[in-house]
Amino acid sequence: MPGVDGGSERGDIRMFSVLLIGLGGFLGAIFRYGVSVWFKRISSYPWGTLCVNLSGSFFLGGILSLPPSVITKYLMGIGFLGAFTTFSTFKWETLQMIRNNSWKISAIYLGVSYMGGVFLAWVGWVIFEKTIAK
Amino acid sequence: MIWIGIAGVIGALLRYGIGEIIPKVGGIFPVSTLLINWGGCFLLSWFSMWSVKHGFFTPTMRTAISTGFIGSFTTFSTFSVELIQLIQQHVWLMAILYFMLSALGGLFFAWCGWRIGER
Protein backbone atom coordinates (compact mmCIF):
# COMPACT_ATOMS: atom_id res chain seq x y z
CA MET A 1 0.00 0.00 0.00
CA PRO A 2 2.06 2.93 -1.26
CA GLY A 3 -0.36 5.55 0.08
CA VAL A 4 -0.18 4.30 3.67
CA ASP A 5 3.58 3.80 3.53
CA GLY A 6 4.07 7.30 2.13
CA GLY A 7 1.89 8.70 4.90
CA SER A 8 3.74 6.96 7.74
CA GLU A 9 7.06 7.97 6.22
CA ARG A 10 6.00 11.61 6.30
CA GLY A 11 4.87 11.07 9.88
CA ASP A 12 8.30 9.64 10.76
CA ILE A 13 10.03 12.64 9.20
CA ARG A 14 7.79 15.01 11.14
CA MET A 15 8.46 13.11 14.39
CA PHE A 16 12.18 13.22 13.66
CA SER A 17 12.12 16.98 13.00
CA VAL A 18 10.18 17.56 16.24
CA LEU A 19 12.86 15.59 18.14
CA LEU A 20 15.63 17.62 16.50
CA ILE A 21 13.92 20.94 17.31
CA GLY A 22 13.37 19.79 20.90
CA LEU A 23 17.02 18.81 21.31
CA GLY A 24 18.17 22.08 19.74
CA GLY A 25 15.82 24.08 21.96
CA PHE A 26 17.06 22.27 25.06
CA LEU A 27 20.70 23.04 24.29
CA GLY A 28 20.02 26.57 23.01
CA ALA A 29 18.21 27.62 26.19
CA ILE A 30 20.91 26.17 28.46
CA PHE A 31 23.74 27.73 26.45
CA ARG A 32 22.02 31.15 26.50
CA TYR A 33 21.53 30.87 30.25
CA GLY A 34 25.20 29.89 30.69
CA VAL A 35 26.41 32.85 28.61
CA SER A 36 24.21 35.33 30.50
CA VAL A 37 25.29 34.01 33.92
CA TRP A 38 28.94 34.25 32.90
CA PHE A 39 28.62 37.87 31.71
CA LYS A 40 26.59 38.92 34.75
CA ARG A 41 29.61 38.23 36.93
CA ILE A 42 31.65 40.88 35.15
CA SER A 43 29.08 43.55 34.22
CA SER A 44 25.53 44.69 34.94
CA TYR A 45 25.04 45.56 31.26
CA PRO A 46 23.26 42.89 29.17
CA TRP A 47 26.39 41.72 27.35
CA GLY A 48 25.15 38.13 27.50
CA THR A 49 21.99 38.84 25.48
CA LEU A 50 23.93 41.00 23.02
CA CYS A 51 26.51 38.24 22.60
CA VAL A 52 23.97 35.44 21.96
CA ASN A 53 21.85 37.57 19.61
CA LEU A 54 24.79 38.75 17.49
CA SER A 55 26.57 35.39 17.30
CA GLY A 56 23.25 33.58 16.74
CA SER A 57 22.39 35.90 13.84
CA PHE A 58 25.83 35.30 12.33
CA PHE A 59 25.47 31.51 12.46
CA LEU A 60 21.86 31.43 11.26
CA GLY A 61 22.82 33.59 8.28
CA GLY A 62 25.73 31.20 7.73
CA ILE A 63 23.83 27.91 7.82
CA LEU A 64 21.11 29.27 5.53
CA SER A 65 23.71 29.59 2.78
CA LEU A 66 24.40 25.85 3.03
CA PRO A 67 22.40 23.21 1.14
CA PRO A 68 19.23 22.65 3.23
CA SER A 69 19.08 19.52 5.40
CA VAL A 70 17.07 18.40 8.42
CA ILE A 71 20.11 18.90 10.65
CA THR A 72 20.79 22.49 9.62
CA LYS A 73 17.10 23.47 9.41
CA TYR A 74 15.57 21.81 12.48
CA LEU A 75 18.42 21.03 14.89
CA MET A 76 20.66 24.04 14.30
CA GLY A 77 18.29 26.67 12.87
CA ILE A 78 14.80 26.45 14.39
CA GLY A 79 15.93 24.49 17.46
CA PHE A 80 19.32 25.63 18.68
CA LEU A 81 19.82 29.13 17.22
CA GLY A 82 16.12 30.01 17.53
CA ALA A 83 16.23 29.22 21.25
CA PHE A 84 19.79 30.48 21.81
CA THR A 85 18.83 33.96 20.59
CA THR A 86 15.99 35.85 22.23
CA PHE A 87 13.82 38.82 21.44
CA SER A 88 11.78 39.01 24.66
CA THR A 89 14.74 39.34 27.04
CA PHE A 90 16.28 41.93 24.72
CA LYS A 91 13.09 44.05 24.91
CA TRP A 92 12.70 43.51 28.65
CA GLU A 93 16.24 44.76 29.22
CA THR A 94 15.63 47.78 26.98
CA LEU A 95 12.48 48.58 28.95
CA GLN A 96 14.47 48.45 32.21
CA MET A 97 17.02 50.89 30.77
CA ILE A 98 14.28 53.30 29.67
CA ARG A 99 12.60 53.07 33.08
CA ASN A 100 15.94 53.93 34.70
CA ASN A 101 16.20 56.93 32.36
CA SER A 102 19.30 55.43 30.74
CA TRP A 103 18.19 56.73 27.36
CA LYS A 104 21.62 56.87 25.81
CA ILE A 105 22.51 53.31 26.85
CA SER A 106 19.16 51.98 25.63
CA ALA A 107 19.60 53.71 22.25
CA ILE A 108 23.09 52.22 21.89
CA TYR A 109 21.84 48.77 22.93
CA LEU A 110 19.00 48.91 20.37
CA GLY A 111 21.23 50.24 17.60
CA VAL A 112 24.06 47.75 18.13
CA SER A 113 21.64 44.80 18.40
CA TYR A 114 19.65 45.61 15.26
CA MET A 115 22.42 46.84 13.01
CA GLY A 116 24.88 44.26 14.31
CA GLY A 117 22.36 41.42 13.99
CA VAL A 118 21.45 42.17 10.39
CA PHE A 119 25.04 42.92 9.37
CA LEU A 120 26.44 39.77 10.99
CA ALA A 121 23.70 37.56 9.50
CA TRP A 122 24.80 38.86 6.10
CA VAL A 123 28.51 38.37 6.94
CA GLY A 124 27.77 34.83 8.13
CA TRP A 125 25.95 34.08 4.89
CA VAL A 126 28.85 35.35 2.76
CA ILE A 127 31.58 33.61 4.79
CA PHE A 128 29.80 30.23 4.95
CA GLU A 129 28.91 30.40 1.28
CA LYS A 130 32.51 31.03 0.28
CA THR A 131 34.05 28.45 2.62
CA ILE A 132 31.88 25.57 3.88
CA ALA A 133 29.28 25.52 1.08
CA LYS A 134 32.01 25.14 -1.58
CA MET B 1 19.60 24.01 34.74
CA ILE B 2 17.68 20.95 33.52
CA TRP B 3 14.40 22.86 33.92
CA ILE B 4 15.67 25.69 31.73
CA GLY B 5 16.46 23.11 29.06
CA ILE B 6 13.05 21.42 29.32
CA ALA B 7 11.31 24.80 29.19
CA GLY B 8 13.48 25.62 26.15
CA VAL B 9 12.18 22.49 24.38
CA ILE B 10 8.57 23.65 24.89
CA GLY B 11 9.39 27.20 23.75
CA ALA B 12 11.17 26.06 20.58
CA LEU B 13 8.43 23.55 19.64
CA LEU B 14 5.66 26.07 20.25
CA ARG B 15 7.49 28.56 18.01
CA TYR B 16 7.83 25.87 15.32
CA GLY B 17 4.14 24.93 15.65
CA ILE B 18 2.95 28.52 15.28
CA GLY B 19 5.28 28.99 12.32
CA GLU B 20 3.69 25.96 10.64
CA ILE B 21 0.13 27.23 11.24
CA ILE B 22 0.60 30.88 10.22
CA PRO B 23 1.94 31.29 6.67
CA LYS B 24 3.93 34.29 5.49
CA VAL B 25 1.61 36.97 4.12
CA GLY B 26 2.02 37.20 0.36
CA GLY B 27 4.59 34.40 0.71
CA ILE B 28 7.20 36.81 2.10
CA PHE B 29 6.09 38.82 5.14
CA PRO B 30 7.01 36.90 8.34
CA VAL B 31 3.83 37.36 10.40
CA SER B 32 4.44 34.34 12.63
CA THR B 33 7.84 35.56 13.92
CA LEU B 34 6.34 39.00 14.51
CA LEU B 35 3.41 37.62 16.51
CA ILE B 36 5.67 35.23 18.46
CA ASN B 37 8.06 38.04 19.38
CA TRP B 38 5.24 40.40 20.34
CA GLY B 39 3.53 37.75 22.45
CA GLY B 40 6.80 36.78 24.13
CA CYS B 41 7.66 40.41 24.95
CA PHE B 42 4.29 40.83 26.65
CA LEU B 43 4.50 37.50 28.48
CA LEU B 44 8.05 38.00 29.77
CA SER B 45 7.38 41.47 31.20
CA TRP B 46 4.06 40.43 32.65
CA PHE B 47 5.41 37.22 34.16
CA SER B 48 8.53 38.91 35.59
CA MET B 49 6.43 41.50 37.42
CA TRP B 50 3.49 39.29 38.35
CA SER B 51 5.36 36.23 39.65
CA VAL B 52 7.69 38.30 41.86
CA LYS B 53 4.90 40.55 43.17
CA HIS B 54 2.68 37.65 44.23
CA GLY B 55 5.58 35.36 45.15
CA PHE B 56 4.47 32.63 42.73
CA PHE B 57 6.92 29.86 41.82
CA THR B 58 10.37 29.25 43.27
CA PRO B 59 13.21 31.35 41.79
CA THR B 60 14.40 28.25 39.89
CA MET B 61 11.01 27.75 38.22
CA ARG B 62 10.73 31.47 37.51
CA THR B 63 14.04 31.36 35.64
CA ALA B 64 12.94 28.21 33.80
CA ILE B 65 9.72 29.88 32.63
CA SER B 66 11.19 33.32 31.81
CA THR B 67 14.68 32.49 30.53
CA GLY B 68 13.94 28.94 29.39
CA PHE B 69 10.43 28.96 27.95
CA ILE B 70 9.76 32.58 26.92
CA GLY B 71 13.40 33.24 25.99
CA SER B 72 13.46 30.25 23.62
CA PHE B 73 9.98 30.95 22.28
CA THR B 74 11.05 34.36 20.96
CA THR B 75 13.95 34.62 18.57
CA PHE B 76 16.36 37.28 17.36
CA SER B 77 18.34 35.29 14.80
CA THR B 78 15.27 34.45 12.70
CA PHE B 79 14.25 38.10 12.84
CA SER B 80 17.68 39.25 11.56
CA VAL B 81 17.70 36.71 8.75
CA GLU B 82 14.12 37.44 7.68
CA LEU B 83 14.95 41.14 7.56
CA ILE B 84 17.93 40.39 5.28
CA GLN B 85 15.75 38.20 3.06
CA LEU B 86 13.25 41.04 2.65
CA ILE B 87 16.11 43.43 1.79
CA GLN B 88 17.60 40.92 -0.69
CA GLN B 89 14.22 40.62 -2.43
CA HIS B 90 14.16 44.44 -2.66
CA VAL B 91 10.81 44.69 -0.90
CA TRP B 92 12.04 47.73 0.98
CA LEU B 93 8.70 48.87 2.31
CA MET B 94 8.04 45.44 3.83
CA ALA B 95 11.56 45.36 5.32
CA ILE B 96 11.04 48.76 6.95
CA LEU B 97 7.55 47.75 8.10
CA TYR B 98 8.83 44.47 9.58
CA PHE B 99 11.64 46.25 11.39
CA MET B 100 9.44 49.05 12.76
CA LEU B 101 6.63 46.71 13.83
CA SER B 102 9.11 44.37 15.59
CA ALA B 103 11.10 47.14 17.26
CA LEU B 104 8.31 49.47 18.37
CA GLY B 105 5.67 46.78 18.81
CA GLY B 106 7.99 44.64 20.93
CA LEU B 107 8.74 47.54 23.22
CA PHE B 108 5.05 48.49 23.38
CA PHE B 109 3.95 44.96 24.32
CA ALA B 110 6.77 44.66 26.86
CA TRP B 111 5.53 47.90 28.39
CA CYS B 112 1.90 46.63 28.41
CA GLY B 113 2.99 43.42 30.13
CA TRP B 114 4.93 45.35 32.73
CA ARG B 115 1.98 47.67 33.52
CA ILE B 116 -0.54 44.83 33.75
CA GLY B 117 1.81 42.62 35.80
CA GLU B 118 2.53 45.44 38.20
CA ARG B 119 -1.13 45.96 39.16
Boltz contact constraints between the chains, C-beta under 6 A:
constraints:
  - contact:
      token1: [A, 21]
      token2: [B, 12]
      max_distance: 6.0
  - contact:
      token1: [A, 21]
      token2: [B, 13]
      max_distance: 6.0
  - contact:
      token1: [A, 21]
      token2: [B, 16]
      max_distance: 6.0
  - contact:
      token1: [A, 22]
      token2: [B, 9]
      max_distance: 6.0
  - contact:
      token1: [A, 22]
      token2: [B, 13]
      max_distance: 6.0
  - contact:
      token1: [A, 25]
      token2: [B, 8]
      max_distance: 6.0
  - contact:
      token1: [A, 25]
      token2: [B, 9]
      max_distance: 6.0
  - contact:
      token1: [A, 25]
      token2: [B, 12]
      max_distance: 6.0
  - contact:
      token1: [A, 25]
      token2: [B, 72]
      max_distance: 6.0
  - contact:
      token1: [A, 26]
      token2: [B, 5]
      max_distance: 6.0
  - contact:
      token1: [A, 26]
      token2: [B, 8]
      max_distance: 6.0
  - contact:
      token1: [A, 26]
      token2: [B, 9]
      max_distance: 6.0
  - contact:
      token1: [A, 29]
      token2: [B, 4]
      max_distance: 6.0
  - contact:
      token1: [A, 29]
      token2: [B, 5]
      max_distance: 6.0
  - contact:
      token1: [A, 29]
      token2: [B, 8]
      max_distance: 6.0
  - contact:
      token1: [A, 29]
      token2: [B, 68]
      max_distance: 6.0
  - contact:
      token1: [A, 29]
      token2: [B, 72]
      max_distance: 6.0
  - contact:
      token1: [A, 30]
      token2: [B, 4]
      max_distance: 6.0
  - contact:
      token1: [A, 30]
      token2: [B, 5]
      max_distance: 6.0
  - contact:
      token1: [A, 33]
      token2: [B, 4]
      max_distance: 6.0
  - contact:
      token1: [A, 33]
      token2: [B, 67]
      max_distance: 6.0
  - contact:
      token1: [A, 53]
      token2: [B, 76]
      max_distance: 6.0
  - contact:
      token1: [A, 56]
      token2: [B, 77]
      max_distance: 6.0
  - contact:
      token1: [A, 57]
      token2: [B, 77]
      max_distance: 6.0
  - contact:
      token1: [A, 57]
      token2: [B, 80]
      max_distance: 6.0
  - contact:
      token1: [A, 60]
      token2: [B, 77]
      max_distance: 6.0
  - contact:
      token1: [A, 60]
      token2: [B, 81]
      max_distance: 6.0
  - contact:
      token1: [A, 61]
      token2: [B, 81]
      max_distance: 6.0
  - contact:
      token1: [A, 78]
      token2: [B, 16]
      max_distance: 6.0
  - contact:
      token1: [A, 79]
      token2: [B, 12]
      max_distance: 6.0
  - contact:
      token1: [A, 81]
      token2: [B, 77]
      max_distance: 6.0
  - contact:
      token1: [A, 82]
      token2: [B, 12]
      max_distance: 6.0
  - contact:
      token1: [A, 82]
      token2: [B, 75]
      max_distance: 6.0
  - contact:
      token1: [A, 82]
      token2: [B, 78]
      max_distance: 6.0
  - contact:
      token1: [A, 83]
      token2: [B, 8]
      max_distance: 6.0
  - contact:
      token1: [A, 83]
      token2: [B, 12]
      max_distance: 6.0
  - contact:
      token1: [A, 83]
      token2: [B, 72]
      max_distance: 6.0
  - contact:
      token1: [A, 85]
      token2: [B, 75]
      max_distance: 6.0
  - contact:
      token1: [A, 85]
      token2: [B, 76]
      max_distance: 6.0
  - contact:
      token1: [A, 85]
      token2: [B, 77]
      max_distance: 6.0
  - contact:
      token1: [A, 86]
      token2: [B, 71]
      max_distance: 6.0
  - contact:
      token1: [A, 86]
      token2: [B, 74]
      max_distance: 6.0
  - contact:
      token1: [A, 87]
      token2: [B, 37]
      max_distance: 6.0
  - contact:
      token1: [A, 87]
      token2: [B, 74]
      max_distance: 6.0
  - contact:
      token1: [A, 87]
      token2: [B, 76]
      max_distance: 6.0
  - contact:
      token1: [A, 88]
      token2: [B, 40]
      max_distance: 6.0
  - contact:
      token1: [A, 88]
      token2: [B, 41]
      max_distance: 6.0
  - contact:
      token1: [A, 88]
      token2: [B, 44]
      max_distance: 6.0
  - contact:
      token1: [A, 88]
      token2: [B, 70]
      max_distance: 6.0
  - contact:
      token1: [A, 88]
      token2: [B, 74]
      max_distance: 6.0
  - contact:
      token1: [A, 89]
      token2: [B, 71]
      max_distance: 6.0
  - contact:
      token1: [A, 91]
      token2: [B, 41]
      max_distance: 6.0
  - contact:
      token1: [A, 91]
      token2: [B, 106]
      max_distance: 6.0
  - contact:
      token1: [A, 91]
      token2: [B, 107]
      max_distance: 6.0
  - contact:
      token1: [A, 91]
      token2: [B, 110]
      max_distance: 6.0
  - contact:
      token1: [A, 92]
      token2: [B, 44]
      max_distance: 6.0
  - contact:
      token1: [A, 92]
      token2: [B, 45]
      max_distance: 6.0
  - contact:
      token1: [A, 92]
      token2: [B, 110]
      max_distance: 6.0
  - contact:
      token1: [A, 95]
      token2: [B, 110]
      max_distance: 6.0
  - contact:
      token1: [A, 117]
      token2: [B, 80]
      max_distance: 6.0
  - contact:
      token1: [A, 118]
      token2: [B, 80]
      max_distance: 6.0
  - contact:
      token1: [A, 118]
      token2: [B, 83]
      max_distance: 6.0
  - contact:
      token1: [A, 118]
      token2: [B, 84]
      max_distance: 6.0
  - contact:
      token1: [A, 121]
      token2: [B, 80]
      max_distance: 6.0
  - contact:
      token1: [A, 121]
      token2: [B, 81]
      max_distance: 6.0
  - contact:
      token1: [A, 121]
      token2: [B, 84]
      max_distance: 6.0
  - contact:
      token1: [A, 122]
      token2: [B, 84]
      max_distance: 6.0
